[in-house]
Amino acid sequence: YDMQSEGLAVSLGKLSIQHMKKISEIKKEDIARSLLKMVAFNISQIAYYHGKIHEVKMIYFAGNFIRNHTVTMECISYALDYFSTFDGHPINAIFLKHDGFLGALGCVLEATKEENSQVLSE
């Protein structure tokens, strides 16, 4: 494989060319884990570049996709560390433990902001 050292290869478990003849040996668990890692790395890369643009040092992750999913959190943390090594802009992943109320809190803050701007404009 002619891959540059800056590249990030995503493992697709046993879905390699040498195993394509033995498709019956591929377990559903291998496919699921590979897809989970692929999605986690993609989320990490997008988050990293947004964090770099906005010059943040921490990115907070929340939601059902990562809540209590150790493998996903490890992949996201690893990928952010990986991307950080190339340009010296370290960004840490922070995983919220109790994030179920954040949507409601955001709505309250936005409503308060709109209410305050209406009062100021009157």
TORKOLMAR-446573 format. One record per residue (C-alpha): residue number from 0; residue in three letters; chain; x, y, z. Coordinates in nm, 4 decimals, decimal comma. Last residue first. Example, Ala and Ser with C-alpha at 12.3 -4.5 7.8 and 13.67 -1.06 7.14 Angstrom:
# TORKOLMAR-446573
    k    r  c         x         y         z
    1  SER  A    1,3670   -0,1060    0,7140
    0  ALA  A    1,2300   -0,4500    0,7800
END
This chain:
# TORKOLMAR-446573
    k    r  c         x         y         z
  121  GLU  A   -3,8574    4,8562    2,2926
  120  SER  A   -3,5435    4,7076    2,1327
  119  LEU  A   -3,3875    4,6117    2,4659
  118  VAL  A   -3,6994    4,4234    2,5800
  117  GLN  A   -3,7107    4,2334    2,2509
  116  SER  A   -3,3395    4,1457    2,2802
  115  ASN  A   -3,3955    4,0146    2,6329
  114  GLU  A   -3,6837    3,7920    2,5217
  113  GLU  A   -3,4794    3,6507    2,2339
  112  LYS  A   -3,1871    3,5715    2,4660
  111  THR  A   -3,4197    3,4177    2,7243
  110  ALA  A   -3,5785    3,2006    2,4560
  109  GLU  A   -3,2326    3,0909    2,3387
  108  LEU  A   -3,1235    3,0093    2,6929
  107  VAL  A   -3,4429    2,8142    2,7623
  106  CYS  A   -3,4133    2,6215    2,4359
  105  GLY  A   -3,0485    2,5380    2,5069
  104  LEU  A   -3,1439    2,4089    2,8518
  103  ALA  A   -3,4094    2,1864    2,6971
  102  GLY  A   -3,1563    2,0410    2,4552
  101  LEU  A   -2,9000    2,0003    2,7337
  100  PHE  A   -3,1340    1,8009    2,9613
   99  GLY  A   -3,0194    1,4529    2,8644
   98  ASP  A   -2,6500    1,5366    2,8886
   97  HIS  A   -2,5585    1,3816    3,2203
   96  LYS  A   -2,2127    1,2306    3,1697
   95  LEU  A   -2,0725    1,4740    2,9181
   94  PHE  A   -1,7749    1,3543    2,7176
   93  ILE  A   -1,4833    1,5944    2,6792
   92  ALA  A   -1,2506    1,5462    2,3825
   91  ASN  A   -0,9266    1,7395    2,3918
   90  ILE  A   -0,7880    1,9600    2,1152
   89  PRO  A   -0,4149    1,9996    2,0689
   88  HIS  A   -0,3048    2,2431    1,7950
   87  GLY  A    0,0525    2,1321    1,7271
   86  ASP  A   -0,0056    2,0783    1,3571
   85  PHE  A    0,0320    1,7070    1,2949
   84  THR  A   -0,0094    1,5644    1,6445
   83  SER  A   -0,3552    1,7146    1,6945
   82  PHE  A   -0,5112    1,4898    1,4297
   81  TYR  A   -0,4034    1,1799    1,6239
   80  ASP  A   -0,5141    1,3146    1,9606
   79  LEU  A   -0,8547    1,3949    1,8132
   78  ALA  A   -0,8670    1,0457    1,6582
   77  TYR  A   -0,7770    0,8710    1,9837
   76  SER  A   -1,0385    1,0624    2,1817
   75  ILE  A   -1,3084    0,9906    1,9222
   74  CYS  A   -1,2148    0,6226    1,9028
   73  GLU  A   -1,2082    0,5871    2,2833
   72  MET  A   -1,5483    0,7551    2,3137
   71  THR  A   -1,6934    0,5248    2,0482
   70  VAL  A   -1,5502    0,2121    2,2135
   69  THR  A   -1,6785    0,3204    2,5563
   68  HIS  A   -2,0368    0,3639    2,4440
   67  ASN  A   -2,2135    0,4913    2,7596
   66  ARG  A   -2,3514    0,7945    2,5752
   65  ILE  A   -2,1784    0,8159    2,2384
   64  PHE  A   -2,4603    0,7909    1,9848
   63  ASN  A   -2,7212    0,8924    2,2422
   62  GLY  A   -2,5902    1,2447    2,2760
   61  ALA  A   -2,3006    1,4496    2,4019
   60  PHE  A   -1,9525    1,5512    2,2968
   59  TYR  A   -1,7750    1,8598    2,4264
   58  ILE  A   -1,4761    1,9838    2,2299
   57  MET  A   -1,1826    2,1302    2,4185
   56  LYS  A   -0,8935    2,3555    2,3176
   55  VAL  A   -1,0881    2,5917    2,0931
   54  GLU  A   -0,9396    2,7997    1,8123
   53  HIS  A   -1,2627    2,8435    1,6119
   52  ILE  A   -1,1081    2,7030    1,2941
   51  LYS  A   -0,9224    2,4345    1,4919
   50  GLY  A   -1,2379    2,3288    1,6712
   49  HIS  A   -1,4236    2,3045    1,3406
   48  TYR  A   -1,1359    2,0976    1,2018
   47  TYR  A   -1,1344    1,8676    1,5034
   46  ALA  A   -1,5112    1,8214    1,5081
   45  ILE  A   -1,5144    1,7163    1,1422
   44  GLN  A   -1,2252    1,4761    1,2005
   43  SER  A   -1,3768    1,3339    1,5144
   42  ILE  A   -1,7170    1,2746    1,3562
   41  ASN  A   -1,5454    1,0919    1,0695
   40  PHE  A   -1,3380    0,8840    1,3111
   39  ALA  A   -1,6498    0,7894    1,5099
   38  VAL  A   -1,8370    0,6943    1,1911
   37  MET  A   -1,5530    0,4677    1,0761
   36  LYS  A   -1,5148    0,3156    1,4206
   35  LEU  A   -1,8848    0,2289    1,4376
   34  LEU  A   -1,8722    0,0873    1,0853
   33  SER  A   -1,5822   -0,1387    1,1815
   32  ARG  A   -1,7554   -0,2504    1,5020
   31  ALA  A   -2,0775   -0,3344    1,3150
   30  ILE  A   -1,8929   -0,5241    1,0402
   29  ASP  A   -1,6940   -0,7265    1,2913
   28  GLU  A   -2,0060   -0,8006    1,4980
   27  LYS  A   -2,1886   -0,9226    1,1864
   26  LYS  A   -1,9188   -1,1836    1,1502
   25  ILE  A   -1,7250   -1,2346    0,8299
   24  GLU  A   -1,6492   -1,6038    0,7816
   23  SER  A   -1,9229   -1,6492    0,5184
   22  ILE  A   -1,7455   -1,3943    0,3016
   21  LYS  A   -1,4544   -1,6323    0,2552
   20  LYS  A   -1,3575   -1,5315   -0,0973
   19  MET  A   -1,3583   -1,1670    0,0124
   18  HIS  A   -1,1047   -1,2472    0,2820
   17  GLN  A   -0,7876   -1,1617    0,0896
   16  ILE  A   -0,9441   -0,8432   -0,0439
   15  SER  A   -1,0130   -0,7140    0,3042
   14  LEU  A   -1,3439   -0,6998    0,4857
   13  LYS  A   -1,2191   -0,8813    0,7935
   12  GLY  A   -1,2303   -0,5732    1,0105
   11  LEU  A   -1,2837   -0,2567    0,8115
   10  SER  A   -0,9946   -0,0742    0,9655
    9  VAL  A   -0,9738    0,2940    0,8925
    8  ALA  A   -0,6414    0,4184    0,7658
    7  LEU  A   -0,5379    0,7670    0,8679
    6  GLY  A   -0,2973    0,9414    0,6377
    5  GLU  A   -0,0076    1,1619    0,7474
    4  SER  A    0,2467    0,8815    0,6894
    3  GLN  A    0,1525    0,8616    0,3224
    2  MET  A   -0,0005    0,5431    0,1918
    1  ASP  A    0,1374    0,3375   -0,0975
    0  TYR  A    0,0000    0,0000    0,0000
END
